[in-house]
Amino acid sequence: MTGTTWRPDVLADFEHATLAVPFRGSTIDAVVVRRAASPVAGGAAVLYVHGFGDYFFQTHLAAFYEALGVRFYALDLRRHGRALRKGQLPNFTADIDEYLDDVSAAIGLLQAHEGVEWLLLNGHSTGGLVAALYAHRGPRRSDVDAVFLNSPFLDMNLPAWQEAVLEPVLSAVGRIVPSLKLPGLSSLYGESLHADHRGEWSFDLAWKPLAGFPARAGWFRAIHRAQAEVAGGLSIAQPVLLLHAGRSAHPKEWNADVLSADIVLDVADMERLAPGLGSRVEVGSVDGGIHDLVLSREPARARTFELLAEWLRGARS
């Protein structure tokens, strides 16, 4: 990574660097984002990993960490957001270890060129699944000092009979026809976020469509296998904070639940699986929170940051 070049980002006051990550005898791009002139000069940093159908745009999350003296970096995983290239299947992977490779490359950059001495790995949704597995067995897991999981995707949000019957079948299909499109998602969650619809946030709909990109059978297989690993129990040595919404809901049309519950994942799955992540796991619930807790309406957003700040002070002491 000698000679890493930082270029102006689509977000004002931010910049990004492209990482060429080894892949099948060649390379594939992942992208790291940072503030162009960070107010933080110390050796503590956070690496944020987004979820499926997502990319980094939450500048207020960066401001939160920087106010606590933690330098902020975000990783756009391969085939997502800034790292999506012409001809690629958006947001696709056939193996979760591809994302672990992206995280390794980002950590290498932070240590070799950014002077990072203490590192928090912050993952949301699928990024939370990635962060948990990385802290458990990632090649550079010893360089991770703490883990924050924001509504991690630890299990499929499916009825029990579908998890028992349908999920293994779809996983098998994913091995044979990895690019097969699966049924699409509702646009309700995206509408609840975007400022042009019913939300507060501005993001690029080419990188984060309201209903997301089509999930593929190969991606489903990769997630199924990763979640089976989580279900078998991990051994994360670092302190872990897992925060989730106070409840889940399954609205078919717009109603108040969309703005006050996790309508993407089942918080009961997170509660059930959290103790098996490691020996130093703390779990917190945010009443009124949504799937991405830091995008919740107030006062749930403030409560999320309050819980995170309190835990972070202890994790760094």
C-alpha positions in Angstrom: 0.0 0.0 0.0 3.0 2.3 -0.5 2.0 5.5 -2.1 -1.7 5.4 -1.2 -3.5 8.3 -2.8 -6.3 10.1 -1.1 -8.8 11.8 -3.4 -11.7 14.2 -2.7 -14.9 12.3 -1.9 -18.5 12.7 -2.9 -19.1 13.8 0.7 -17.9 17.4 1.5 -14.8 17.5 3.7 -14.1 13.8 3.2 -11.6 12.0 1.0 -11.1 8.4 0.0 -8.4 5.9 -1.0 -8.9 2.8 -3.2 -7.4 -0.4 -2.0 -6.4 -3.1 -4.5 -7.3 -6.3 -2.6 -5.9 -9.6 -3.9 -8.6 -11.7 -5.5 -8.4 -14.8 -7.7 -4.9 -14.1 -9.0 -5.7 -10.4 -9.6 -7.2 -7.6 -7.5 -10.6 -6.1 -6.7 -11.3 -2.6 -5.3 -12.4 -1.7 -1.8 -12.5 1.9 -0.7 -11.5 3.6 2.6 -13.0 7.0 3.5 -11.8 9.5 6.1 -12.3 13.2 6.9 -9.9 15.3 4.8 -8.8 17.4 7.9 -9.7 15.4 10.9 -9.7 17.2 14.3 -8.3 14.1 15.9 -4.6 13.5 16.0 -4.2 10.6 18.4 -3.7 7.0 17.8 -7.2 5.8 18.5 -9.5 5.1 15.5 -12.7 3.3 14.4 -13.2 1.4 11.1 -16.9 1.4 10.1 -18.3 -1.4 7.9 -21.7 -0.9 6.3 -24.5 -3.4 5.6 -25.9 -5.0 2.5 -27.3 -2.5 0.0 -25.4 0.2 1.7 -22.3 2.4 1.7 -20.9 5.1 4.1 -22.8 8.4 4.1 -23.4 8.9 7.8 -21.2 11.9 8.4 -22.8 12.5 11.8 -21.4 9.1 12.9 -17.9 10.4 12.1 -18.5 13.6 14.0 -19.7 11.6 17.0 -16.5 9.5 17.2 -14.2 12.5 16.5 -15.8 14.4 19.4 -14.7 11.5 21.6 -11.1 11.7 20.3 -11.4 8.7 17.9 -10.3 9.1 14.3 -13.0 7.9 11.9 -12.6 5.7 8.9 -15.2 3.9 6.8 -14.8 1.0 4.5 -16.9 0.6 1.3 -16.7 -3.2 0.7 -16.1 -4.6 -2.7 -19.0 -4.1 -5.2 -20.6 -1.6 -2.8 -20.9 2.2 -3.1 -17.6 3.8 -4.0 -16.1 0.4 -4.8 -18.8 -0.7 -7.2 -17.3 -1.1 -10.7 -18.9 -1.5 -14.2 -19.8 -5.1 -14.9 -20.0 -6.2 -11.3 -23.1 -7.6 -9.6 -23.9 -4.9 -7.0 -23.3 -6.0 -3.4 -22.6 -9.6 -4.4 -20.3 -12.0 -2.7 -20.1 -15.8 -2.8 -18.0 -16.0 0.3 -18.0 -13.9 3.4 -14.2 -14.3 3.6 -14.0 -11.8 0.7 -15.2 -9.1 3.0 -12.8 -10.2 5.7 -10.0 -9.7 3.1 -11.3 -6.1 2.6 -11.2 -5.5 6.3 -7.7 -6.8 6.5 -6.5 -4.5 3.7 -8.1 -1.5 5.5 -6.5 -2.4 8.8 -3.2 -2.7 7.0 -3.6 0.8 5.6 -4.6 2.3 9.0 -1.6 0.7 10.8 1.1 1.3 8.1 0.1 4.8 7.0 -2.3 6.3 9.5 -0.6 5.8 12.8 -3.5 3.8 14.3 -2.5 2.2 17.6 -6.0 1.4 19.1 -8.8 0.2 16.8 -12.6 -0.2 17.2 -14.3 -2.3 14.5 -17.9 -0.9 14.0 -20.2 -3.0 11.9 -23.8 -2.5 10.9 -26.2 -5.3 9.8 -24.2 -7.4 7.3 -21.2 -5.4 8.3 -21.9 -6.5 11.9 -21.8 -10.1 10.8 -18.5 -9.4 9.0 -17.1 -7.5 12.1 -18.0 -10.4 14.4 -16.4 -13.0 12.2 -13.3 -10.8 11.7 -12.8 -10.4 15.4 -13.2 -14.1 15.8 -10.8 -15.3 13.1 -9.8 -12.5 10.8 -6.1 -12.5 9.8 -5.4 -9.3 11.7 -7.9 -9.8 14.6 -5.1 -9.1 17.1 -5.0 -5.5 15.8 -8.7 -5.0 16.7 -9.2 -3.8 20.3 -12.9 -3.6 20.6 -16.1 -4.3 18.5 -19.4 -2.4 18.2 -22.2 -4.2 16.5 -25.2 -2.0 15.4 -28.1 -4.4 14.6 -25.9 -7.2 13.3 -27.2 -9.6 10.7 -26.6 -12.8 12.8 -29.6 -14.7 11.5 -32.1 -14.6 8.7 -35.4 -12.9 9.5 -37.5 -15.8 8.5 -40.2 -18.0 10.2 -38.7 -21.0 11.9 -40.1 -23.5 9.3 -38.5 -21.5 6.5 -35.1 -21.4 8.3 -35.3 -25.1 8.7 -36.6 -26.1 5.3 -36.3 -23.2 2.8 -32.9 -21.7 3.9 -30.8 -24.9 3.2 -32.5 -25.3 -0.1 -31.8 -21.7 -1.2 -28.2 -22.2 0.0 -27.8 -25.3 -2.1 -29.2 -23.4 -5.1 -26.7 -20.7 -4.5 -23.9 -23.1 -5.0 -25.2 -24.1 -8.4 -26.7 -20.8 -9.7 -25.0 -18.1 -7.6 -26.3 -15.2 -9.7 -30.0 -16.2 -9.5 -32.1 -13.3 -8.3 -34.2 -13.8 -5.1 -37.5 -11.9 -4.4 -36.9 -8.2 -3.7 -37.2 -6.2 -0.5 -39.8 -3.7 0.4 -39.0 0.0 -0.1 -40.5 1.0 3.2 -37.2 1.1 5.1 -35.4 3.1 2.3 -38.4 5.5 2.3 -38.1 6.0 6.0 -34.5 7.1 5.6 -34.2 9.2 2.5 -34.9 13.0 2.7 -36.8 13.0 -0.6 -39.3 10.6 0.8 -40.2 10.3 4.6 -36.7 10.5 6.1 -34.0 12.8 7.2 -30.9 11.6 5.3 -29.4 12.3 1.9 -27.7 9.4 0.1 -27.0 8.3 -3.5 -29.9 6.2 -4.7 -27.6 4.7 -7.4 -25.5 3.2 -4.5 -28.3 2.6 -2.1 -31.7 2.2 -3.8 -34.8 2.5 -1.7 -35.6 -1.2 -2.1 -31.9 -2.2 -2.3 -30.2 -4.3 -5.0 -31.5 -7.7 -5.8 -30.1 -10.4 -3.5 -28.6 -13.3 -5.3 -28.6 -17.0 -4.4 -24.8 -17.1 -4.1 -24.9 -14.2 -1.6 -27.7 -16.0 0.3 -25.5 -19.1 0.5 -22.5 -17.0 1.7 -24.6 -15.4 4.5 -26.2 -18.7 5.4 -22.8 -20.3 5.9 -21.5 -17.3 7.9 -24.5 -17.3 10.2 -24.2 -21.0 10.7 -20.7 -20.3 12.0 -22.1 -17.7 14.4 -24.8 -20.1 15.6 -22.0 -22.6 16.4 -20.4 -20.0 18.8 -17.5 -17.6 18.3 -14.6 -16.8 20.6 -14.2 -13.0 20.3 -11.6 -12.0 22.8 -12.2 -8.2 22.6 -15.0 -6.4 24.4 -18.1 -6.3 22.3 -21.1 -4.0 22.5 -24.2 -5.1 20.6 -27.1 -2.6 20.3 -30.4 -3.3 18.7 -33.8 -1.6 18.4 -36.3 -2.1 21.2 -38.5 -4.3 19.0 -39.0 -5.6 15.5 -42.1 -5.2 13.3 -43.2 -6.5 9.9 -45.4 -3.8 8.3 -46.8 -4.4 4.8 -47.6 -0.7 4.3 -46.5 2.6 5.8 -47.4 3.0 9.5 -45.8 4.2 12.7 -43.7 1.0 13.2 -41.5 2.0 10.2 -40.1 4.9 12.2 -39.8 3.2 15.6 -38.9 -0.5 15.1 -36.4 -2.7 13.2 -38.4 -3.7 10.1 -35.4 -5.5 8.6 -34.2 -8.0 11.2 -35.5 -9.7 14.3 -34.0 -8.3 17.4 -34.9 -11.6 19.2 -32.2 -13.3 17.1 -29.6 -10.8 18.1 -30.5 -11.2 21.8 -30.4 -15.0 21.5 -27.0 -15.2 19.6 -25.1 -12.4 21.4 -23.9 -14.5 24.4 -22.3 -16.9 22.0 -20.1 -14.3 20.4 -17.5 -14.1 23.1 -16.9 -13.8 26.8 -17.1 -9.9 27.0 -20.3 -9.1 25.3 -22.7 -6.3 26.4 -26.1 -6.0 24.9 -28.3 -2.9 24.9 -31.8 -2.1 23.6 -32.8 1.3 22.2 -36.5 2.0 22.5 -37.8 3.7 19.3 -34.8 2.7 17.4 -34.8 1.5 13.8 -32.5 -1.0 12.0 -29.6 1.4 11.6 -29.7 2.8 15.1 -27.6 5.9 14.2 -30.3 6.9 11.6 -33.2 6.6 14.1 -35.4 9.6 14.9 -34.7 11.4 18.1 -34.6 10.6 21.0 -33.6 7.1 20.0 -30.6 8.4 18.1 -29.3 10.3 21.1 -29.8 7.2 23.3 -27.8 5.1 20.9 -24.9 7.5 21.0 -25.2 7.8 24.8 -24.9 4.0 25.2 -22.0 3.8 22.8 -20.1 6.6 24.4 -20.5 5.2 27.8 -19.3 1.7 26.7 -16.5 3.2 24.6 -15.0 5.0 27.6 -14.8 1.7 29.4 -13.4 -0.2 26.4 -10.6 2.3 26.0 -9.6 2.5 29.7 
